[in-house]
Amino acid sequence: MAERQNPHRQQMLRGLSFDQLFAVRTIASAGSFREASKILCLTQPAISQRVQHIEHILGSPIFDRHSGVGVSLTDVGRTFLDFCDRSLLDLDRLCSDMAQNEEPESESTLSITAPSDSIQYFIIRLLPVLRARFPHRQVRVTQSGSRGESMQMMRSGAADVAFYRVPLDPALSVVAIMDEKLHLVAAPGHEILRVPAEQRAAALGAYSFATYIPSMRSRHLVERWSLKIGARLRVDIESQGLDVMKQAAVSGSALTVLPSTSIGEELKDGRLVVVDVDGMPLVRATAIAVRPGDERRAAIQEFIDLLVRISRASTDPSMPGFRWASDAKVGGGAAPPAAAAV
């Protein structure tokens, strides 16, 4: 390490957070800022800023940047990574010791049921963070084919937490709400883009439209939007799967409405564009619910708290918003726990 000693370095190092240490370890493990940003649900500039802050304190780079290839640790970086590993290991041991003293056996596992798109485009991205934060807790995720299936899994005890579309079910206690933005999207060369924005609602009926099957609540949301703006949709493709609708849009075969979580890569590389039209974006609410009486379980509180923290810290526009369901208009919600230091 460089010998230029900053008299305030030790004090500045004491100000580092575990989140910053975890970010460095994630970058080193992933091999690039881009892959780390996906795991941490943060933008690359946000991660770069954290690393630059640490490098400023140390007075030396901790990563060598290789254009188009990724990053590798410098000698200083390897020394600092050892410190990160030791510090995070000590934190894990503290959490484990506290868990053994405070948590019942049931807190060692958290079972989640959710629709396929929530799993594919969000929960899978979250799993590495969950497992890193709670290494001694098994997290199981099961796809639910319908709202009824989610309810059955909750009643039988096969799931502890259910993600399902609102309206809310009185048999469950809703602890949080996930808000996703849905956008009308099209291929870059689609004819709708040549129509003036103020005339697009009236023109929608002239083009093929791909959407959800009639029984899905997201279909109801799209239909309410079309009625509100006076648009008649020419539905030629109906599907339960987002990938079918997305492929229809990418190929130029149809317009469709998709959640922002599912189209980030396509928007970034230019395969899809957002169509500016009245009433968009829509907001789709997904309830995160537990069995009555489970609201205060440590595993559930910590899971929801992590979702809310990640959502508030993220600058990724495709990141869904999370909020505690303590608002009276939501009903049945558990209050959040006292905020812990980050």
Buried (B, 14 or more C-beta within 10 A) or exposed (E): EEEEEEEEEEEBBEEBEBEBBBBBBBBBEBBBBEBBBBBBBBBBEBBBEBBEBBBEBBBBBBBEEEEEEBBEBBEBBEBBBEEBBEBBEEBBEEBBEEBEEEBEEEBEEBBBBBBBBBBBBBBEBBBBBBEBBBEBBEBEBBBBEEBEBBBBBBEEEEBBBBBBBBEBBEEBBBBBBBEBBBBBBBBEEBEBBEBEEEEBBBBBEEBBBBBBEEEBBBBEBBBEBBEEBEBEBEBEBBBBEBEEBBBBBBEBBBBBBBBBBBBBEBBEEEBBBBBEBBEBBBEBBBBBBBBEEBBEBBBBBBBBBBBBBBBEBBEBEBBBBBBBBEEEEBEBBBEBEEEEEE
